[in-house]
């Protein structure tokens, strides 16, 4: 059992440290604004999160997180400069949830210049860049601008920021994207990035992307990326939407991912690819995934929405699977939403053969928001002796004042890999904004 005095000390030191870091970020923003002497608005939000859960040994863990995001707009009289800063901190009450009792990071922190012409944007600092093949967190410089005849361009250079544990991002990363577009009908893009590590090539990727809108009812988006070092396509991902009538819409998609090319020296977290054949996040570098499918959505009234969908997965190693079913959502009067969903996964292995059920509901009552959600996977054959994998979640929030809200939820789950897990979360969120000073507003009034 943890020592109560030590637990209280960790709480005071950890939370105090997080708020000190938060105050530092806030002070940094205020100072930058004061130097400019023309700040029109300082805004942001804070989230304090208490979590309770168990590790694989059955021990209780209580990590506490603090997230703070601050934006300072119109730092000069022409409104062309702005500042965005965000970071987080964590402390553990009792046992460690990671290797250290305390942790934290600056998620982003950059200053932006918006030019009056050509949509020119310049960012300097820690930022997340998404330009074609690039989806990177970088400490560096970003420039983007429009040109004549529908052309546009963007370029970036800096040091990679690694978010995937036990990975190296290299010493230097740079790249860019060139586009040609017509705002009504299309955008075509060509992009590339390169990263060096100790003077040698670490990453070298190229890509193409597109958006097509040939008719008012049709939208097509997609991208393909290539790894020049491994000599193979990383991915192809394309989606199309057709809406012939207000009440009907059709969607189709195709994806092809080659793990050894896609995850080669990857620096960002890859757990977004958790899937039916990959429930634990352990990736086989020789795996390849191809998927294709579509859905039909029908909305006969504002109170009813029905979706039917189908998707075929083709794994070279894990085997194939067909996933299909439907979802119905009901929105009766009174700020109430409820729905059900049933899907069948029919694959070539036991863990890919199950029926998936979901029931959910949410209701707003005065300043309360209440939510209940439940999932159940019923396997055709037991996995590790378990026939049903399920999760039941209950959540509630209450708006104390404008901008100040408290949240709480509890999650009970059981699956073939984790038995009888209970997790809880308590969150306090606060959104704030600081308008221009009374002196500035007064001077404006006197000038009128």
C-alpha positions in Angstrom: 0.0 0.0 0.0 1.3 3.5 -0.9 2.4 5.8 2.0 -0.4 8.4 2.4 2.2 11.2 3.3 4.2 10.4 0.2 1.1 10.3 -1.9 0.0 13.8 -0.7 3.5 15.1 -1.3 3.5 13.7 -4.9 0.1 15.3 -5.4 1.3 18.7 -4.2 4.6 18.6 -6.0 3.3 17.1 -9.2 0.2 19.2 -9.6 2.1 22.2 -8.3 4.7 21.6 -10.9 2.1 21.2 -13.7 0.4 24.4 -12.7 3.8 26.1 -12.5 4.5 24.9 -16.1 1.1 26.1 -17.1 1.6 29.5 -15.5 5.0 29.7 -17.3 3.2 29.2 -20.6 0.6 31.7 -19.7 3.2 34.2 -18.6 5.2 33.7 -21.8 2.1 34.5 -23.9 1.2 37.5 -21.8 4.8 38.8 -22.0 4.8 38.4 -25.8 1.5 40.3 -26.0 2.8 43.0 -23.7 5.9 43.5 -25.8 3.8 44.0 -28.9 1.5 46.4 -26.9 -1.4 45.7 -29.3 -2.9 42.5 -28.1 -6.6 42.2 -28.9 -7.4 38.8 -27.4 -5.8 36.2 -25.3 -7.7 32.9 -25.1 -7.2 29.3 -24.2 -8.4 26.3 -22.3 -7.2 24.2 -19.4 -8.0 20.5 -18.7 -7.1 18.8 -15.4 -7.7 15.0 -15.7 -7.7 12.4 -12.9 -7.6 8.8 -14.1 -8.0 5.6 -12.2 -7.1 2.2 -13.8 -5.3 -1.1 -13.2 -2.0 -2.4 -14.8 -1.5 -5.9 -16.0 -0.4 -6.9 -12.4 -3.7 -5.8 -11.0 -2.3 -2.7 -9.2 -4.3 0.5 -9.1 -2.8 3.5 -10.9 -3.9 7.1 -10.5 -2.2 9.4 -12.9 -3.1 13.1 -13.0 -2.8 15.2 -16.2 -2.8 18.9 -16.9 -3.3 20.2 -20.4 -3.0 23.9 -21.2 -3.5 25.7 -24.6 -3.1 29.4 -25.0 -3.5 31.6 -28.1 -2.7 35.3 -28.4 -4.1 37.0 -31.4 -3.4 40.2 -33.2 0.0 40.8 -31.6 0.6 43.9 -33.7 -1.6 46.8 -34.8 -2.2 45.2 -38.2 -3.4 41.9 -36.8 -0.8 39.9 -38.7 1.0 38.1 -35.8 -0.4 35.5 -33.4 1.1 33.1 -30.9 -0.1 29.5 -30.0 1.3 27.5 -27.1 0.2 24.1 -25.7 1.7 21.6 -23.3 0.9 18.9 -20.8 2.2 17.5 -17.6 1.5 14.3 -15.6 2.1 13.1 -12.0 1.3 9.8 -10.4 -0.4 9.4 -7.1 0.9 6.1 -5.6 2.4 3.7 -8.1 4.1 4.8 -11.3 2.0 4.6 -14.5 5.3 4.8 -16.5 9.0 4.7 -15.7 8.8 8.1 -14.0 6.4 9.6 -11.5 6.3 12.9 -13.4 6.3 13.6 -17.1 5.4 16.5 -19.5 6.0 18.0 -22.9 5.5 21.1 -24.9 3.1 19.9 -27.6 3.4 23.0 -29.7 4.6 26.6 -29.4 4.9 28.8 -32.5 4.4 32.3 -33.7 2.5 33.0 -36.9 2.7 35.8 -39.4 -0.2 36.3 -41.9 0.7 38.5 -44.8 -2.0 40.7 -46.4 -1.5 39.2 -49.8 -1.4 35.8 -51.5 -2.5 34.0 -48.3 1.2 33.9 -47.1 1.6 32.2 -43.8 4.9 31.9 -41.9 5.1 29.7 -38.7 8.2 29.6 -36.5 8.5 27.1 -33.5 7.2 23.7 -32.6 4.3 22.8 -34.8 2.5 20.0 -36.5 2.8 20.0 -40.3 0.4 18.3 -42.6 1.4 18.8 -46.2 0.8 15.9 -48.6 3.2 13.1 -47.6 4.3 15.0 -44.5 2.5 14.5 -41.2 5.2 15.6 -38.8 5.8 17.4 -35.6 8.8 19.7 -36.2 10.8 22.3 -34.3 11.4 24.7 -37.2 10.1 27.0 -39.9 7.1 26.6 -42.2 6.1 28.8 -45.1 3.0 28.6 -47.3 1.6 30.8 -50.0 -0.7 31.0 -53.1 0.6 32.0 -56.5 -0.9 32.8 -59.9 -2.9 30.5 -62.1 -4.2 28.4 -59.2 -0.7 27.3 -58.0 0.3 27.2 -54.4 3.3 26.0 -52.4 4.5 25.2 -48.9 7.9 24.3 -47.5 9.3 23.4 -44.1 12.6 22.8 -42.4 13.6 21.9 -38.8 14.4 19.2 -36.3 11.9 16.2 -36.0 10.1 15.9 -32.7 9.7 12.2 -31.9 6.4 11.0 -30.3 6.8 7.2 -30.9 8.8 5.7 -27.9 12.2 4.2 -28.6 12.4 5.9 -32.1 14.8 8.3 -33.6 13.6 11.1 -35.9 16.9 12.1 -37.4 18.8 15.3 -37.0 17.2 17.4 -39.8 13.9 17.2 -41.8 12.8 19.3 -44.7 10.2 19.1 -47.4 7.4 20.8 -49.2 4.3 20.6 -51.4 3.2 22.2 -54.7 -0.5 22.4 -55.6 -2.7 23.5 -58.4 -6.3 24.0 -57.7 -9.7 25.4 -58.6 -11.7 26.1 -55.5 -14.9 24.7 -57.1 -13.6 21.6 -58.9 -10.2 20.2 -57.9 -6.9 20.3 -56.1 -3.8 18.3 -57.2 -0.7 18.1 -55.0 2.8 16.8 -55.2 4.9 16.6 -52.1 8.2 15.2 -50.7 10.2 15.1 -47.5 13.7 14.1 -46.5 15.3 13.5 -43.2 19.0 13.1 -42.4 20.7 11.4 -39.4 24.4 11.8 -38.8 24.9 13.0 -42.4 23.1 10.0 -44.1 19.6 9.6 -45.5 17.2 8.6 -42.8 13.9 9.1 -44.6 13.0 10.0 -48.2 9.4 10.0 -49.2 7.3 11.4 -52.1 3.6 11.6 -52.6 0.6 12.8 -54.6 -2.8 13.8 -53.4 -6.0 15.0 -54.9 -9.5 16.4 -54.3 -12.0 16.2 -57.1 -15.5 17.8 -57.2 -16.7 17.3 -60.8 -20.4 17.6 -59.9 -22.2 19.1 -56.9 -23.1 15.5 -55.7 -19.6 14.0 -56.0 -16.5 14.3 -53.9 -13.3 12.3 -54.3 -10.2 12.5 -52.1 -7.1 10.4 -52.0 -3.3 10.1 -51.7 -0.5 7.8 -52.5 3.0 7.9 -50.9 6.3 6.2 -51.9 9.4 5.4 -49.8 12.5 5.9 -51.9 14.8 4.3 -49.4 13.0 1.0 -49.2 11.9 1.2 -52.8 8.1 0.6 -52.3 4.7 2.2 -52.0 3.8 3.1 -48.5 0.1 3.5 -49.0 -2.7 4.2 -51.4 -5.9 5.7 -49.8 -8.9 6.9 -51.8 -12.5 7.7 -50.9 -15.5 8.8 -52.9 -18.9 10.2 -51.8 -22.0 10.5 -53.9 -25.1 12.3 -52.6 -27.8 12.1 -55.3 -30.6 13.2 -53.0 -30.7 15.0 -49.7 -31.8 11.9 -47.9 -29.4 9.5 -49.5 -25.6 9.3 -49.6 -23.2 6.6 -50.9 -19.5 6.2 -49.8 -16.8 4.0 -51.2 -13.2 3.6 -50.2 -10.0 1.7 -51.0 -6.8 1.4 -48.9 -3.5 -0.4 -49.5 -0.8 -0.3 -46.8 2.7 -2.0 -46.9 3.9 -2.0 -43.3 7.7 -2.3 -44.0 7.6 0.8 -46.2 4.9 2.7 -44.2 6.5 2.3 -40.8 10.1 2.7 -41.8 11.6 5.2 -39.4 8.2 6.4 -38.4 8.3 9.1 -35.7 4.6 9.6 -34.8 2.5 7.2 -32.9 1.2 4.3 -35.0 -1.5 3.0 -32.7 -4.1 4.5 -35.0 -3.7 1.4 -37.1 -5.1 -0.9 -34.4 -7.5 -3.1 -36.2 -9.4 -6.4 -36.2 -6.2 -8.4 -36.8 -4.1 -6.2 -34.6 -5.9 -5.6 -31.2 -2.7 -5.2 -29.2 -0.8 -2.8 -31.5 2.0 -5.2 -32.2 3.0 -4.8 -35.9 4.5 -7.4 -38.1 6.8 -5.5 -40.6 6.0 -8.0 -43.3 2.3 -7.5 -43.1 0.3 -5.9 -45.9 -3.3 -4.7 -45.6 -5.7 -4.1 -48.4 -9.2 -3.0 -47.7 -12.2 -1.9 -49.8 -15.8 -1.2 -49.0 -18.6 1.3 -48.9 -21.7 2.4 -47.1 -25.2 3.7 -47.8 -26.8 6.3 -45.5 -30.5 7.1 -45.5 -32.1 9.9 -43.4 -35.8 9.8 -43.9 -36.4 12.5 -41.3 -34.5 14.7 -38.9 -35.2 12.2 -36.2 -33.9 9.0 -37.9 -30.6 8.1 -39.6 -29.8 4.6 -40.9 -26.5 3.4 -42.3 -25.5 0.1 -43.9 -21.9 -0.7 -44.5 -19.5 -3.3 -45.8 -15.7 -3.6 -45.8 -13.4 -6.4 -46.9 -9.9 -6.7 -45.3 -7.1 -8.7 -46.9 -4.1 -9.3 -44.6 -1.2 -11.2 -46.2 -0.3 -12.8 -42.8 -3.3 -12.4 -40.5 -5.8 -13.6 -43.1 -8.9 -12.1 -44.8 -12.1 -10.9 -43.2 -15.5 -9.4 -44.2 -17.0 -6.8 -42.0 -20.6 -5.7 -42.6 -23.7 -4.5 -40.8 -25.7 -1.5 -40.0 -26.4 1.4 -37.5 -29.6 3.2 -36.7 -29.7 6.5 -34.8 -32.8 8.1 -33.4 -33.1 11.8 -32.3 -36.5 12.2 -30.7 -37.5 15.6 -29.3 -36.0 16.7 -26.0 -32.2 16.8 -26.6 -32.1 13.0 -26.6 -30.1 10.7 -28.9 -30.0 6.9 -28.9 -29.0 4.2 -31.3 -28.0 0.6 -32.0 -25.4 -1.0 -34.3 -24.9 -4.6 -35.3 -21.9 -5.8 -37.3 -20.5 -9.2 -38.4 -16.8 -9.9 -38.7 -16.3 -13.0 -40.7 -12.6 -13.8 -41.0 -10.3 -16.7 -41.5 -9.1 -17.0 -37.9 -10.9 -17.3 -34.6 -10.2 -13.7 -33.5 -11.7 -12.5 -36.8 -15.0 -14.3 -36.3 -17.5 -12.5 -34.1 -20.7 -10.5 -33.9 -20.4 -6.9 -32.7 -23.2 -5.2 -30.8 -23.4 -1.6 -29.7 -26.1 0.4 -27.9 -25.7 4.0 -27.0 -27.7 7.0 -25.7 -27.2 10.6 -24.6 -29.4 13.2 -23.0 -29.0 16.8 -22.1 -30.9 17.9 -19.0 -30.5 21.6 -18.0 -26.7 21.9 -17.5 -26.1 18.2 -17.4 -24.9 16.0 -20.4 -25.4 12.3 -19.7 -24.0 9.5 -21.9 -24.2 5.7 -21.8 -22.4 3.4 -24.3 -21.9 -0.3 -24.5 -20.0 -2.7 -26.8 -20.0 -6.4 -27.0 -18.1 -8.8 -29.2 -19.5 -12.4 -29.2 -16.8 -14.7 -30.7 -17.8 -17.8 -32.6 -15.1 -19.7 -30.7 -13.6 -18.7 -27.3 -10.4 -16.7 -27.3 -8.3 -17.5 -24.3 -11.4 -19.0 -22.8 -13.5 -15.9 -23.3 -16.7 -15.9 -25.5 -17.7 -12.3 -25.0 -15.5 -9.2 -25.0 -17.4 -6.2 -23.7 -17.2 -2.6 -22.5 -19.8 -0.5 -20.6 -19.2 3.3 -20.3 -21.2 5.8 -18.4 -20.3 9.5 -18.5 -21.7 12.8 -17.2 -20.7 16.4 -17.4 -22.0 19.6 -15.7 -21.5 23.2 -16.7 -20.6 25.1 -13.5 -20.3 28.5 -15.1 -19.7 29.8 -18.6 -16.4 28.1 -19.7 -16.1 25.9 -16.6 -17.2 22.3 -16.8 -16.7 19.1 -14.8 -16.7 15.6 -16.4 -16.7 12.1 -15.0 -16.9 8.7 -16.5 -16.4 5.1 -15.6 -15.5 2.2 -18.0 -15.9 -1.5 -17.1 -14.4 -3.9 -19.7 -13.5 -7.5 -20.2 -11.7 -9.1 -23.2 -9.5 -12.1 -24.0 -6.4 -10.1 -23.2 -7.5 -8.2 -20.1 -9.9 -9.5 -17.4 -12.4 -7.3 -15.5 -10.8 -4.0 -16.0 -12.3 -0.9 -14.3 -11.2 2.6 -15.3 -12.5 6.0 -14.2 -11.8 9.6 -15.3 -12.6 12.9 -13.7 -11.9 16.1 -15.7 -12.2 19.8 -15.0 -12.1 22.0 -18.1 -11.9 25.8 -18.2 -12.0 28.0 -21.3 -11.0 31.6 -21.0 -10.4 34.7 -23.0 -8.9 38.1 -22.1 -10.1 41.0 -24.3 -8.1 44.2 -24.9 -7.4 46.3 -21.9 -9.8 49.0 -20.7 -7.3 51.7 -21.6 -7.1 50.4 -25.2 -10.9 50.3 -25.5 -11.1 53.7 -23.9 -8.7 55.3 -26.4 -10.7 53.8 -29.2 -13.8 55.4 -27.9 -12.2 58.8 -27.4 -10.8 58.6 -31.0 -14.4 58.2 -32.3 
